[in-house]
Amino acid sequence: MRYWAELAGYSVELARQELEAVLRTLGSTSPEPRPVAWGERVVAFDTDRIEEVARRLAFTHRLLLPLTTGTLADLAAALKEEGKSGGTGALRPASGNRIPDEWVVTLGRSFVQGGGRVDLEDPERAYVLHRGSTDPESLALSREVARTARLSLCRRKAADLPFRKPVTLTPLLARGLVNLAACPPGGRILDPFCGTGALLIEAGNLGYRVIAADKDSRMVKGTLTNLAHFSLDPTALTQTDIDGLAAALEDHFPVDAIVTDPPYGRASSTHGEEAEQVVERAFLALRPLVRPGGRLVLMLPVDHLPGAALSEWTLEFPPIPLRVHASLTRWVFALTPSPSRAT
Ligand SMILES: C[S@@+](CC[C@H](N)C(=O)[O-])C[C@H]1O[C@@H](n2cnc3c(N)ncnc32)[C@H](O)[C@@H]1O
């Protein structure tokens, strides 16, 4: 069935990639969201698992069922029909769409003329009004079919964790990064720089088996505490430098995906080593630990891979910038191991 997704403005490209990755995870054969003529924040996609798509997504606001397109008069007629089935409804403009109030009032009246009642607080049906991107006189009407996980992820704060540090990722960002891994349901996800475990919590909450490590024993202990807070158990968790990982957890490799937030700058402990050097070592150490086609999703403070990684990894999409604050932009990468060269 055809739906529309209303992507969050935080990073539209990241939201589009997340939706595509979730559709892949759920076995879609045509996962690529398609642009529609109703603003860059609305994309069309097909699925027969809409509730499951909604349960996973972090960077999309809501999922919509397209109802009709046309002029204001066409939409008024459609809403009158909708009103005939009785019940309550609310009509709101799509995020980022500028729509005159009087249009909304006109359409609301048509719904009431049909027999519906307006309830802006808790409507049985939430309608969304979209304005054409190239032709602002053309309109579209959709109905919300599902809210995504976004709202509950925004409410859950990193500060609520029993063990937290300045490096702790927000649940929203952590969930989005896990989704970008496009890991098959129930698969194994590794975070080799687990810190306080924010990524593992989201992976565990989605039913993935989690494997993790950190060089710092306090982080390993803290991650265990945080996972237990969500009644989650790691499949494996150990204290090791990235280079000792293969030997320390050899029975668990290759994993289906790696999602991680390596050390950067001064904010997280690198135990005396330059962060760039740790990251460079990581790209080589992680290459044999993920199965062919499995993704490595990570954030870097730069928009390019270190030279050592270039032949080992293939970009799944161009890196996407995320502005963390005025002086820090981080880039989201999704990579797969490059096929081994013939000898
Ligand atoms: C940016 S933090 C991870 C934060 C984590 N995503 C969270 O939400 O809490 C990076 C982590 O890498 C660990 N680390 C630094 N150098 C390492 C190395 N050589 N091997 C393994 N872990 C290392 C640090 O102890 C730190 O916990």
The ligand as a MOL file (V3000), in Angstrom:
LIG
                    3D

  0  0  0     0  0            999 V3000
M  V30 BEGIN CTAB
M  V30 COUNTS 27 29 0 0 0
M  V30 BEGIN ATOM
M  V30 1 C 32.2250 9.1590 21.8900 0
M  V30 2 S 32.3850 7.9530 23.1370 0 CHG=1
M  V30 3 C 30.9990 6.8940 22.8490 0
M  V30 4 C 29.7350 7.4610 23.3890 0
M  V30 5 C 28.5560 6.5510 23.3060 0
M  V30 6 N 28.0160 6.4570 21.9660 0
M  V30 7 C 27.4710 6.9770 24.2920 0
M  V30 8 O 26.3560 7.3390 23.8610 0
M  V30 9 O 27.7480 6.9980 25.4870 0 CHG=-1
M  V30 10 C 33.7620 7.0320 22.6110 0
M  V30 11 C 34.1770 5.8630 23.5100 0
M  V30 12 O 35.3130 5.2470 22.9230 0
M  V30 13 C 36.1300 4.7210 23.9720 0
M  V30 14 N 37.4920 4.5400 23.4410 0
M  V30 15 C 38.4350 5.4800 23.2270 0
M  V30 16 N 39.5480 4.9280 22.6710 0
M  V30 17 C 39.2740 3.6080 22.5230 0
M  V30 18 C 40.0030 2.5130 21.9710 0
M  V30 19 N 41.2390 2.6640 21.5040 0
M  V30 20 N 39.4020 1.2830 21.9380 0
M  V30 21 C 38.1580 1.1120 22.4310 0
M  V30 22 N 37.4330 2.1120 22.9810 0
M  V30 23 C 37.9680 3.3460 23.0170 0
M  V30 24 C 36.0300 5.7660 25.0640 0
M  V30 25 O 36.3300 5.1690 26.3370 0
M  V30 26 C 34.5770 6.2410 24.9340 0
M  V30 27 O 33.7480 5.5640 25.8370 0
M  V30 END ATOM
M  V30 BEGIN BOND
M  V30 1 1 1 2
M  V30 2 1 2 3
M  V30 3 1 2 10
M  V30 4 1 3 4
M  V30 5 1 4 5
M  V30 6 1 5 6
M  V30 7 1 5 7
M  V30 8 2 7 8
M  V30 9 1 7 9
M  V30 10 1 10 11
M  V30 11 1 11 12
M  V30 12 1 11 26
M  V30 13 1 12 13
M  V30 14 1 13 14
M  V30 15 1 13 24
M  V30 16 1 14 15
M  V30 17 1 14 23
M  V30 18 2 15 16
M  V30 19 1 16 17
M  V30 20 1 17 18
M  V30 21 2 17 23
M  V30 22 1 18 19
M  V30 23 2 18 20
M  V30 24 1 20 21
M  V30 25 2 21 22
M  V30 26 1 22 23
M  V30 27 1 24 25
M  V30 28 1 24 26
M  V30 29 1 26 27
M  V30 END BOND
M  V30 END CTAB
M  END
